[in-house]
Amino acid sequence: MTEVSAAHAGRDTARRVIPLFRPYRLQVEFVVGLIVLTSTVGIVNPLLIQAVFNKALFVPHGPRLHLLYILVGIMAAVPIVNGAIGILQTYQTTRVGQQVMRDLRDRLYSHLETLSLAFFTNTKTGEIQSRLANDVGGVQSVVTTTASTILANVVTFVSSIVAMIIISWQLTIVSVITVPAFF
């Protein structure tokens, strides 16, 4: 399959799969919100580290230990909170994915019931079952894993760039300019 036809097939598949999510729009929006939240919470610790050095440790009149304890406590709590939100995100993503897959399987079964007896006579039963299992399984992996992973990676990338700019815009420019050399 050529790249052009593969891209067309991907768009065609997306065009047919996305409407399956419409009944679960609020749940999908909640999952997207959780993905954005977990991805952006990940940049809190680098910003807190900057605050530890600039506002708690290296200050003119000596270390501010009370502020240091608070910042370290927040830094310890961030991964715990992020993990809890991640568990909820995984649960919700799986739940929505399973609901969509149930609807897809119901539609497939309804479609199979409308096919003529000649179709079943001319097509091997194992071939029908294999195609259904493989196609539905492929869609299921896209629905439950791939889409949320892509969104999480994009949000993590953008939030990391924002954090880098906040910490030091000069080093961010140097980093972004040198990245292509690594590819």
Secondary structure, 3 states (H helix, E strand, C coil): CCHHHHHHHHHHHHHHHHHHHHHHHHHHHHHHHHHHHHHHHCCHHHHHHHHHHHHHHCCCCCCCHHHHHHHHHHHHHHHHHHHHHHHHHHHHHHHHHHHHHHHHHHHHHHHHHHCCHHHHHHCCHHHHHHHHHHHHHHHHHHHHHHHHHHHHHHHHHHHHHHHHHHHCHHHHHHHHHHHHHHC
